[in-house]
């Protein structure tokens, strides 16, 4: 007998820009299984709404923008409240969880089940305690990694669901085989949380590192930190440095041999997955969610979080042979682990948004 599935899945996002989490959302939607419930989107960011229209052929609902996140949360309220009867609402931002509390009686009356997609690391114990209290009004939480799941505890039904990545990301990328040194990339949002300055400085003095490239951009108003990154790059004496700004995801790893990831509080790190699929070597700290994707010396390298010396040691160990072997293993494992249709099926099943026997 087939159980009743959700009538629809409405994603609600107040992100002003589209980064890795929004790419994950679009990948989930593109690869959702045939028996998944219809999907909808309400979003504040124009970039995400445009991508939704391109990817689904349907318009997304626009959440009114405001000068701050609180304003966007308040403007998101009617988009949560108006979810179709019997549907699932996926709150694509932890700041939206209070809406599940405020609207709990109404959502229960309409048999609407609110879920949180947890893909951020909260700052401090206070934020985690508050999330655990508020999450009691959720039907469930889909966490991007075990690391992020620890923040919410057992206050609601928590599923750790690996996010999908299109295998086409690395389809045409050759496994690095250069014998005359290598290029290290730092990819993603340029802000202090990501530790871009520290990552650039860690490349100093590593004999085989010939070039260091930063690809990404700061949030609006983050120019001061970008200047720090540029100064760190200009101070390198043993490698060339280039800042290339934000590039398309398909080009983020072009000409790159090694990805260096610094953030010890990273929820997961989509770019680490993309690097593995492309046969690149991901070098990650031993704390945070990115560590869950890497088996040391097999599918990447792991260094002691926050230690410039240990990061340099890891980079210095990457002989041409080691880069080739790790790149091949990472690509092989990644194709199975990040398989987009399989992971999207897991995600929609966790939401109760698939027909089940």
C-alpha positions in Angstrom: 0.0 0.0 0.0 1.3 3.5 -0.8 1.4 6.0 2.0 0.3 9.6 1.4 3.2 11.9 0.6 3.4 15.6 1.2 1.3 17.6 -1.3 4.2 20.0 -2.0 7.6 21.1 -0.7 8.0 24.8 -0.3 11.6 26.0 0.2 11.8 29.4 2.0 15.1 31.3 1.8 16.0 34.8 3.0 19.6 34.7 1.7 20.5 37.9 -0.1 23.1 36.1 -2.3 23.6 32.7 -3.7 26.5 30.7 -2.3 27.2 27.0 -1.7 24.0 26.3 0.2 21.9 27.7 -2.6 23.8 25.7 -5.1 22.9 22.6 -3.0 19.3 23.6 -3.0 19.2 23.8 -6.8 21.1 20.5 -7.2 18.5 18.8 -4.9 15.7 20.2 -7.0 17.3 19.3 -10.4 17.8 15.7 -9.3 14.7 15.1 -7.2 13.1 11.6 -7.8 10.1 11.2 -10.1 7.8 10.4 -7.2 8.8 13.5 -5.2 6.1 16.0 -4.4 6.0 19.2 -6.4 8.5 21.9 -5.3 8.1 25.7 -4.8 10.4 28.4 -3.7 10.0 31.7 -1.9 13.2 33.7 -1.8 14.5 37.1 -1.0 17.6 36.9 -3.2 17.1 37.7 -6.9 20.0 35.5 -7.9 18.4 32.4 -6.4 15.0 33.3 -7.9 16.6 33.6 -11.3 18.4 30.3 -11.0 15.1 28.7 -9.9 13.3 30.0 -12.9 16.1 28.8 -15.2 16.3 25.4 -13.5 12.6 24.6 -13.1 10.8 26.7 -15.7 8.6 28.2 -13.0 8.8 31.6 -11.2 9.7 31.7 -7.5 7.8 33.9 -5.1 9.7 37.0 -4.0 10.1 37.8 -0.4 10.3 41.5 0.2 13.8 42.7 0.9 14.6 44.8 4.0 17.6 46.6 5.4 18.4 43.7 7.8 17.8 40.0 8.3 15.0 40.6 10.9 13.0 42.5 8.3 13.4 39.6 5.8 12.3 37.1 8.4 9.1 39.1 9.1 8.5 39.4 5.3 8.9 35.6 5.0 6.1 34.9 7.5 3.2 35.0 5.0 5.2 32.7 2.7 5.4 30.1 5.5 1.8 30.6 6.6 0.4 30.2 3.1 2.0 26.9 2.4 -0.4 24.4 0.8 -2.4 22.2 3.1 -0.6 18.9 3.8 2.7 20.3 2.5 6.3 20.5 3.9 8.0 23.8 4.4 11.8 23.7 4.4 13.2 26.7 6.2 16.5 27.4 4.4 17.8 29.7 7.0 18.2 29.1 10.8 16.8 32.6 11.4 13.5 31.4 10.1 12.9 28.9 12.9 11.0 31.3 15.1 8.3 31.4 12.4 7.7 27.7 13.1 7.1 28.6 16.7 4.8 31.6 16.0 2.8 29.7 13.4 2.7 26.3 15.1 -1.0 26.2 15.8 -1.9 27.4 12.2 0.6 24.9 10.6 -0.8 22.0 12.6 -4.3 23.0 11.7 -3.3 22.8 8.0 -1.2 19.7 8.4 1.9 21.6 7.3 5.2 20.2 8.6 8.1 22.7 9.0 11.6 21.4 8.6 14.9 23.2 9.0 17.8 22.7 6.6 20.7 23.2 8.9 23.9 24.1 7.0 25.5 26.8 9.2 27.5 26.8 12.4 26.1 28.9 15.1 28.4 31.2 17.1 28.5 30.4 20.8 26.5 28.2 23.2 23.7 30.8 23.5 22.7 30.4 19.9 22.8 26.6 20.1 20.7 26.6 23.3 18.1 28.9 21.7 18.0 26.7 18.6 17.3 23.7 20.7 14.4 25.4 22.4 12.9 26.7 19.2 13.4 23.5 17.3 10.7 21.7 19.4 8.2 23.3 17.0 9.8 21.6 14.0 8.7 18.4 12.3 12.4 17.7 11.7 15.8 18.9 10.8 18.0 18.0 7.8 21.6 18.6 8.8 24.4 18.9 6.3 26.9 17.0 8.5 27.2 15.3 11.8 29.2 18.3 13.0 26.2 20.7 12.4 23.7 18.2 13.8 25.4 18.3 17.2 24.1 21.9 17.5 20.5 20.9 17.6 20.7 17.7 19.7 17.7 15.5 20.0 15.0 18.1 20.3 13.4 17.1 17.0 13.8 14.4 14.4 17.3 15.0 13.0 18.5 13.5 9.7 22.1 13.9 8.5 21.7 13.9 4.8 24.7 14.2 2.5 24.1 17.0 0.0 24.4 16.1 -3.7 26.9 17.5 -6.1 26.7 17.2 -9.8 29.3 14.7 -11.0 29.7 16.9 -14.1 31.7 19.2 -11.9 34.8 17.2 -12.5 33.9 15.3 -15.7 36.5 16.9 -17.8 39.1 17.7 -15.2 42.4 15.9 -15.5 44.0 14.6 -12.4 47.0 16.8 -11.5 50.3 15.3 -12.7 52.7 18.3 -12.9 56.2 17.6 -11.8 57.3 21.3 -11.4 55.3 22.4 -8.4 51.6 23.1 -8.0 48.9 25.7 -7.6 47.0 26.1 -4.3 43.5 27.6 -4.3 41.4 29.1 -1.6 37.8 29.2 -2.8 34.6 30.6 -1.4 33.3 33.6 0.5 36.0 36.0 1.5 35.5 36.8 5.2 37.3 36.3 8.5 35.3 33.3 9.4 36.7 31.4 6.4 40.3 32.2 7.4 41.4 33.3 3.9 44.3 35.4 5.2 45.6 32.5 7.3 45.3 30.1 4.4 47.3 32.4 2.1 50.0 32.8 4.7 50.2 29.1 5.2 51.5 28.7 1.6 54.6 30.8 2.3 57.8 28.8 2.3 56.4 25.5 0.9 59.0 24.7 -1.9 56.6 23.1 -4.4 53.8 25.7 -4.1 54.4 27.9 -7.2 51.1 29.8 -7.2 48.4 30.8 -4.7 45.0 31.9 -6.1 42.0 33.2 -4.2 38.6 32.8 -5.9 35.6 34.3 -4.1 34.1 37.6 -3.0 33.2 39.2 0.3 29.7 40.0 1.5 28.6 43.6 0.8 30.6 45.8 3.1 33.5 43.3 3.5 36.1 45.3 1.6 38.3 45.8 4.6 38.9 42.1 5.0 39.5 41.7 1.3 42.3 44.3 1.6 43.9 42.1 4.3 43.8 39.1 2.0 45.4 41.1 -0.8 48.2 42.3 1.6 48.8 38.7 2.7 49.1 37.7 -0.9 51.4 40.5 -1.8 53.7 39.5 1.1 54.3 36.0 -0.3 58.0 35.7 -1.3 58.0 32.0 -2.4 54.9 31.9 -4.6 53.0 34.0 -7.0 49.6 35.3 -5.9 46.4 36.2 -7.7 43.0 37.3 -6.6 40.4 36.5 -9.2 37.2 37.4 -7.5 34.1 35.4 -7.8 34.0 32.9 -10.7 31.4 30.4 -11.9 31.3 27.2 -9.9 32.3 25.3 -13.0 35.5 27.3 -13.2 36.4 27.4 -9.5 39.0 24.7 -9.8 40.4 25.4 -13.3 44.2 25.3 -13.2 44.3 24.3 -9.6 46.0 21.3 -8.1 45.3 21.6 -4.4 42.4 23.2 -2.4 43.3 24.6 1.0 40.4 24.9 3.4 41.0 26.8 6.7 37.7 27.3 8.5 37.7 25.0 11.6 33.9 25.7 12.0 32.9 24.9 8.5 29.5 23.2 8.4 30.6 21.0 5.5 32.3 22.7 2.6 30.7 22.0 -0.7 33.9 23.1 -2.5 35.8 20.3 -0.8 33.3 17.8 -2.4 33.7 19.6 -5.8 37.5 19.4 -5.5 37.4 15.6 -4.8 35.1 15.0 -7.8 37.5 17.0 -10.0 40.4 14.8 -8.8 42.0 17.6 -6.8 43.6 17.2 -3.4 41.6 18.8 -0.6 43.6 19.8 2.5 41.2 20.4 5.4 41.5 21.0 9.2 40.8 18.3 11.7 37.8 20.1 13.1 34.5 21.1 11.5 32.3 19.4 8.9 34.7 19.3 6.0 36.8 16.7 8.0 33.9 14.2 7.5 34.6 14.1 3.7 38.3 13.4 3.9 40.1 10.2 4.8 43.7 11.4 5.5 46.2 10.4 2.9 43.6 8.6 0.9 41.0 11.1 -0.3 42.7 14.2 0.9 44.9 15.5 3.7 44.1 16.6 7.2 46.1 19.0 9.3 45.8 20.3 12.8 43.1 23.1 12.9 44.5 26.6 13.2 48.2 25.4 12.8 50.0 27.2 10.1 53.0 24.9 10.6 50.9 21.7 10.2 49.2 23.1 7.2 52.6 23.8 5.6 53.7 20.3 6.5 50.7 18.8 4.8 51.3 20.9 1.7 55.0 20.0 1.6 54.1 16.3 1.6 52.3 16.5 -1.7 54.8 15.0 -4.2 53.5 14.6 -7.8 52.9 10.9 -7.1 50.9 11.6 -3.9 48.8 14.2 -5.7 48.0 11.7 -8.5 47.0 8.9 -6.1 44.9 11.0 -3.8 43.2 12.8 -6.7 42.2 9.5 -8.3 40.9 8.0 -5.0 39.0 11.2 -4.1 37.3 11.2 -7.5 36.4 7.5 -7.3 34.9 7.8 -3.8 33.3 11.1 -4.5 31.3 9.8 -7.5 29.6 7.3 -5.2 29.3 9.4 -2.1 28.0 12.6 -3.7 25.8 10.9 -6.4 23.2 13.6 -7.1 20.1 11.4 -7.8 20.8 9.1 -4.8 21.4 11.9 -2.4 18.4 13.9 -3.6 16.2 10.8 -3.1 17.5 10.5 0.5 16.6 14.2 1.1 13.1 14.0 -0.2 12.5 10.7 1.6 13.6 12.3 4.9 11.0 15.1 4.3 8.3 12.5 3.7 7.9 14.0 0.3 8.1 10.8 -1.7 5.5 8.0 -2.1 6.4 5.1 0.1 5.3 1.5 -0.1 
